[in-house]
Amino acid sequence: MEITNGIFKATGQIYKNNRGSILRTIIYTIGHFAIAITVLMLVADVSFGIALTDAIVEPIANSIWYFVLDKWWASKSSE
């Protein structure tokens, strides 16, 4: 129970200190999904379901790629 309370307290503090950035990030993410879905449906002529899946999966894949690239880059820079 004590761990759970600590997690909630820390999360609340992070939110309090970064409220504006978190809100902007959420709005940006929703906008990104909407734009990606629209472009895919218009340009690639795919269904909403496929466009939605790609709009969610593709940024996650890019994030993983960036993380791996950044770790590799940092390891080479420190040598």
DSSP file (Angstrom, degrees, kcal/mol; ACC not computed):
  #  RESIDUE AA STRUCTURE BP1 BP2  ACC     N-H-->O    O-->H-N    N-H-->O    O-->H-N    TCO  KAPPA ALPHA  PHI   PSI    X-CA   Y-CA   Z-CA
    1    1 A M     >        0   0    0      0, 0.0     4,-2.3     0, 0.0     5,-0.2   0.000 360.0 360.0 360.0 -38.9    0.0    0.0    0.0
    2    2 A E  H  >  +     0   0    0      1,-0.2     4,-2.1     2,-0.2     5,-0.1   0.885 360.0  50.7 -65.0 -38.5    2.8    2.4    0.8
    3    3 A I  H  > S+     0   0    0      2,-0.2     4,-2.4     1,-0.2    -1,-0.2   0.923 109.7  50.7 -64.0 -44.2    4.4    1.8   -2.6
    4    4 A T  H  > S+     0   0    0      1,-0.2     4,-2.4     2,-0.2    -2,-0.2   0.913 110.0  49.5 -60.8 -44.3    1.2    2.5   -4.3
    5    5 A N  H  X S+     0   0    0     -4,-2.3     4,-2.4     1,-0.2    -1,-0.2   0.892 110.6  50.9 -61.8 -40.1    0.7    5.8   -2.4
    6    6 A G  H  X S+     0   0    0     -4,-2.1     4,-2.5     2,-0.2    -2,-0.2   0.889 109.7  49.8 -65.0 -39.9    4.3    6.8   -3.3
    7    7 A I  H  X S+     0   0    0     -4,-2.4     4,-2.7     2,-0.2    -2,-0.2   0.933 112.6  46.6 -64.6 -46.2    3.7    6.1   -7.0
    8    8 A F  H  X S+     0   0    0     -4,-2.4     4,-2.4     1,-0.2    -2,-0.2   0.892 113.2  49.4 -63.8 -39.2    0.4    8.1   -7.0
    9    9 A K  H  X S+     0   0    0     -4,-2.4     4,-2.0     2,-0.2    -2,-0.2   0.922 113.1  46.2 -66.3 -43.8    2.1   11.0   -5.1
   10   10 A A  H  X S+     0   0    0     -4,-2.5     4,-2.5     2,-0.2    -2,-0.2   0.908 113.0  49.9 -64.8 -42.2    5.1   11.0   -7.5
   11   11 A T  H  X S+     0   0    0     -4,-2.7     4,-2.5     1,-0.2    -2,-0.2   0.914 110.2  50.7 -62.9 -42.8    2.8   10.9  -10.5
   12   12 A G  H  X S+     0   0    0     -4,-2.4     4,-2.5     1,-0.2    -1,-0.2   0.884 110.7  49.0 -61.2 -39.8    0.7   13.8   -9.1
   13   13 A Q  H  X S+     0   0    0     -4,-2.0     4,-2.3     2,-0.2    -2,-0.2   0.902 110.4  50.2 -67.9 -41.7    3.8   15.8   -8.6
   14   14 A I  H  X S+     0   0    0     -4,-2.5     4,-1.3     2,-0.2    -2,-0.2   0.927 112.9  47.3 -61.5 -44.4    5.1   15.1  -12.1
   15   15 A Y  H  X S+     0   0    0     -4,-2.5     4,-0.5     1,-0.2     3,-0.5   0.933 111.2  51.0 -62.0 -45.7    1.7   16.2  -13.5
   16   16 A K  H >< S+     0   0    0     -4,-2.5     3,-0.5     1,-0.2    -1,-0.2   0.892 113.7  44.4 -60.1 -40.7    1.6   19.3  -11.4
   17   17 A N  H 3< S+     0   0    0     -4,-2.3    -1,-0.2     1,-0.2    -2,-0.2   0.686 126.5  30.3 -77.6 -18.3    5.1   20.4  -12.5
   18   18 A N  H 3X S+     0   0    0     -4,-1.3     4,-2.7    -3,-0.5     5,-0.2   0.057  75.1 128.7-130.0  25.2    4.4   19.6  -16.2
   19   19 A R  H <X S+     0   0    0     -4,-0.5     4,-2.3    -3,-0.5     5,-0.2   0.883  76.8  46.6 -53.0 -48.4    0.7   20.2  -16.6
   20   20 A G  H  > S+     0   0    0      1,-0.2     4,-2.4     2,-0.2    -1,-0.2   0.918 114.4  46.4 -63.3 -45.3    1.0   22.5  -19.7
   21   21 A S  H  > S+     0   0    0      2,-0.2     4,-2.3     1,-0.2    -1,-0.2   0.892 112.3  50.8 -65.4 -39.6    3.5   20.2  -21.5
   22   22 A I  H  X S+     0   0    0     -4,-2.7     4,-2.3     2,-0.2    -2,-0.2   0.927 111.3  47.8 -65.0 -44.1    1.4   17.1  -20.8
   23   23 A L  H  X S+     0   0    0     -4,-2.3     4,-2.5    -5,-0.2    -2,-0.2   0.933 113.0  47.9 -62.6 -46.6   -1.8   18.8  -22.1
   24   24 A R  H  X S+     0   0    0     -4,-2.4     4,-2.7     1,-0.2    -1,-0.2   0.883 111.0  52.3 -61.4 -38.3    0.0   20.0  -25.3
   25   25 A T  H  X S+     0   0    0     -4,-2.3     4,-2.5     2,-0.2    -1,-0.2   0.909 109.7  48.2 -65.1 -42.2    1.5   16.6  -25.8
   26   26 A I  H  X S+     0   0    0     -4,-2.3     4,-2.4     2,-0.2    -2,-0.2   0.931 113.6  46.8 -63.8 -45.5   -1.9   14.9  -25.6
   27   27 A I  H  X S+     0   0    0     -4,-2.5     4,-2.4     1,-0.2    -2,-0.2   0.915 112.8  50.0 -63.3 -43.1   -3.5   17.4  -28.0
   28   28 A Y  H  X S+     0   0    0     -4,-2.7     4,-2.8     2,-0.2    -2,-0.2   0.920 110.5  50.2 -60.0 -44.4   -0.5   17.0  -30.4
   29   29 A T  H  X S+     0   0    0     -4,-2.5     4,-2.4     2,-0.2    -2,-0.2   0.912 110.8  47.9 -63.4 -43.8   -0.9   13.2  -30.3
   30   30 A I  H  X S+     0   0    0     -4,-2.4     4,-2.4     1,-0.2    -1,-0.2   0.921 113.3  49.0 -62.2 -43.2   -4.6   13.3  -31.0
   31   31 A G  H  X S+     0   0    0     -4,-2.4     4,-2.8     2,-0.2     5,-0.2   0.900 109.0  53.0 -62.1 -41.1   -3.9   15.7  -33.9
   32   32 A H  H  X S+     0   0    0     -4,-2.8     4,-2.8     2,-0.2     5,-0.2   0.933 110.0  47.6 -60.1 -47.0   -1.2   13.4  -35.2
   33   33 A F  H  X S+     0   0    0     -4,-2.4     4,-2.6     2,-0.2     5,-0.2   0.938 113.3  48.2 -59.8 -47.2   -3.5   10.5  -35.2
   34   34 A A  H  X S+     0   0    0     -4,-2.4     4,-2.3     1,-0.2    -2,-0.2   0.912 114.4  45.6 -62.0 -43.8   -6.3   12.5  -37.0
   35   35 A I  H  X S+     0   0    0     -4,-2.8     4,-2.8     2,-0.2     5,-0.2   0.932 113.7  48.8 -65.6 -45.6   -3.9   13.8  -39.6
   36   36 A A  H  X S+     0   0    0     -4,-2.8     4,-2.4    -5,-0.2     5,-0.2   0.908 112.5  48.3 -62.4 -42.2   -2.3   10.4  -40.2
   37   37 A I  H  X S+     0   0    0     -4,-2.6     4,-2.4    -5,-0.2    -1,-0.2   0.940 113.5  47.3 -62.8 -47.2   -5.7    8.7  -40.6
   38   38 A T  H  X S+     0   0    0     -4,-2.3     4,-2.3    -5,-0.2     5,-0.2   0.930 113.3  47.4 -61.1 -47.8   -7.0   11.4  -43.0
   39   39 A V  H  X>S+     0   0    0     -4,-2.8     4,-3.4     1,-0.2     5,-0.6   0.927 113.1  48.4 -62.2 -45.2   -3.9   11.4  -45.2
   40   40 A L  I  X>S+     0   0    0     -4,-2.4     4,-1.3    -5,-0.2     6,-0.9   0.912 112.4  48.2 -62.3 -41.9   -3.8    7.6  -45.4
   41   41 A M  I  <5S+     0   0    0     -4,-2.4     4,-0.2    -5,-0.2    -1,-0.2   0.881 120.4  37.5 -67.3 -36.2   -7.5    7.4  -46.2
   42   42 A L  I  <5S+     0   0    0     -4,-2.3    -2,-0.2    -5,-0.2    -3,-0.2   0.913 127.3  31.3 -81.4 -44.5   -7.2   10.1  -48.9
   43   43 A V  I  <5S+     0   0    0     -4,-3.4    -3,-0.2    -5,-0.2    -2,-0.1   0.925 131.8  29.4 -82.7 -47.2   -3.8    9.2  -50.4
   44   44 A A  I  <<S-     0   0    0     -4,-1.3    -3,-0.2    -5,-0.6    -1,-0.1   0.536  95.2-134.3 -94.2  -6.2   -3.5    5.5  -50.0
   45   45 A D      < +     0   0    0     -5,-0.5     2,-0.2    -6,-0.3    -4,-0.2   0.924  50.9 151.2  53.4  50.5   -7.3    4.9  -50.2
   46   46 A V        -     0   0    0     -6,-0.9    -1,-0.2     1,-0.1    -2,-0.1  -0.684  48.8 -93.0-107.2 164.5   -7.4    2.5  -47.2
   47   47 A S     >  -     0   0    0     -2,-0.2     4,-2.5     1,-0.1     5,-0.2  -0.237  35.4-108.4 -71.3 163.7  -10.1    1.8  -44.8
   48   48 A F  H  > S+     0   0    0      1,-0.2     4,-2.9     2,-0.2     5,-0.2   0.896 117.9  54.5 -58.8 -42.4  -10.5    3.7  -41.5
   49   49 A G  H  > S+     0   0    0      2,-0.2     4,-2.2     1,-0.2    -1,-0.2   0.909 110.8  43.9 -61.1 -44.2   -9.5    0.6  -39.5
   50   50 A I  H  > S+     0   0    0      2,-0.2     4,-2.5     1,-0.2    -1,-0.2   0.919 114.7  49.6 -67.3 -42.9   -6.2    0.2  -41.4
   51   51 A A  H  X S+     0   0    0     -4,-2.5     4,-2.5     1,-0.2    -2,-0.2   0.905 111.4  49.5 -62.5 -41.4   -5.5    3.9  -41.3
   52   52 A L  H  X S+     0   0    0     -4,-2.9     4,-1.2     2,-0.2     5,-0.2   0.920 110.7  49.9 -63.3 -44.4   -6.2    4.0  -37.5
   53   53 A T  H >X S+     0   0    0     -4,-2.2     4,-3.1    -5,-0.2     3,-0.5   0.935 113.8  45.0 -60.3 -47.0   -3.9    1.0  -36.9
   54   54 A D  H 3X S+     0   0    0     -4,-2.5     4,-2.1     1,-0.2    -1,-0.2   0.891 107.9  57.8 -65.1 -39.1   -1.1    2.6  -39.0
   55   55 A A  H 3< S+     0   0    0     -4,-2.5    -1,-0.2    -5,-0.2    -2,-0.2   0.755 117.6  34.0 -64.0 -23.9   -1.5    6.0  -37.3
   56   56 A I  H <X S+     0   0    0     -4,-1.2     4,-1.1    -3,-0.5    -2,-0.2   0.856 121.4  43.9 -95.3 -46.0   -0.9    4.3  -33.9
   57   57 A V  H  X S+     0   0    0     -4,-3.1     4,-2.6    -5,-0.2     5,-0.2   0.904 106.9  58.4 -70.7 -43.1    1.6    1.6  -34.7
   58   58 A E  H  X S+     0   0    0     -4,-2.1     4,-2.5    -5,-0.3     5,-0.2   0.906 106.0  47.0 -60.1 -46.3    3.9    3.6  -37.0
   59   59 A P  H  > S+     0   0    0      0, 0.0     4,-2.2     0, 0.0    -1,-0.2   0.876 112.5  51.5 -63.6 -33.8    4.8    6.3  -34.4
   60   60 A I  H  X S+     0   0    0     -4,-1.1     4,-2.2     2,-0.2    -2,-0.2   0.930 110.6  47.9 -65.9 -44.0    5.4    3.6  -31.8
   61   61 A A  H  X S+     0   0    0     -4,-2.6     4,-2.5     1,-0.2    -1,-0.2   0.908 111.8  50.3 -61.6 -42.0    7.8    1.8  -34.2
   62   62 A N  H  X S+     0   0    0     -4,-2.5     4,-2.7    -5,-0.2    -1,-0.2   0.879 108.5  52.9 -63.9 -37.2    9.5    5.1  -35.0
   63   63 A S  H  X S+     0   0    0     -4,-2.2     4,-2.4     2,-0.2    -1,-0.2   0.911 110.0  47.1 -64.4 -42.3    9.9    5.8  -31.2
   64   64 A I  H  X S+     0   0    0     -4,-2.2     4,-2.5     2,-0.2     5,-0.2   0.931 112.5  50.0 -64.5 -45.2   11.6    2.4  -30.7
   65   65 A W  H  X S+     0   0    0     -4,-2.5     4,-2.8     1,-0.2    -2,-0.2   0.921 111.4  48.8 -58.2 -45.4   13.9    3.0  -33.7
   66   66 A Y  H  X S+     0   0    0     -4,-2.7     4,-3.1     2,-0.2     5,-0.2   0.914 110.1  51.4 -63.0 -42.5   14.8    6.4  -32.4
   67   67 A F  H  X S+     0   0    0     -4,-2.4     4,-2.4     2,-0.2    -2,-0.2   0.934 112.8  45.0 -59.4 -47.5   15.6    5.0  -28.9
   68   68 A V  H  X S+     0   0    0     -4,-2.5     4,-2.5     2,-0.2    -2,-0.2   0.930 115.1  48.2 -62.8 -46.1   17.8    2.2  -30.4
   69   69 A L  H  X S+     0   0    0     -4,-2.8     4,-3.1    -5,-0.2    -2,-0.2   0.917 111.9  49.5 -60.2 -44.7   19.6    4.8  -32.7
   70   70 A D  H  X S+     0   0    0     -4,-3.1     4,-2.7     2,-0.2    -1,-0.2   0.901 111.1  48.8 -64.1 -41.5   20.1    7.2  -29.8
   71   71 A K  H  X S+     0   0    0     -4,-2.4     4,-2.0    -5,-0.2    -1,-0.2   0.927 114.6  45.7 -63.6 -44.1   21.5    4.5  -27.5
   72   72 A W  H  X S+     0   0    0     -4,-2.5     4,-1.8     2,-0.2    -2,-0.2   0.936 113.9  49.1 -62.2 -46.5   23.9    3.4  -30.3
   73   73 A W  H  X S+     0   0    0     -4,-3.1     4,-2.2     1,-0.2    -2,-0.2   0.916 111.0  49.5 -60.9 -45.2   24.9    7.0  -31.1
   74   74 A A  H  X S+     0   0    0     -4,-2.7     4,-1.5     1,-0.2    -1,-0.2   0.870 108.6  53.1 -63.9 -36.4   25.6    7.8  -27.5
   75   75 A S  H  < S+     0   0    0     -4,-2.0     4,-0.3     1,-0.2    -1,-0.2   0.851 112.2  45.1 -67.8 -33.0   27.7    4.7  -27.1
   76   76 A K  H >< S+     0   0    0     -4,-1.8     3,-0.6     1,-0.2    -2,-0.2   0.826 110.4  54.3 -77.5 -32.5   29.8    5.8  -30.2
   77   77 A S  H 3< S+     0   0    0     -4,-2.2    -2,-0.2     1,-0.2    -1,-0.2   0.797 103.7  55.3 -71.6 -28.7   30.1    9.4  -29.0
   78   78 A S  T 3<        0   0    0     -4,-1.5    -1,-0.2     1,-0.2    -2,-0.2   0.576 360.0 360.0 -82.7  -8.2   31.5    8.4  -25.6
   79   79 A E    <         0   0    0     -3,-0.6    -1,-0.2    -4,-0.3    -2,-0.1   0.483 360.0 360.0 -78.6 360.0   34.4    6.4  -27.1
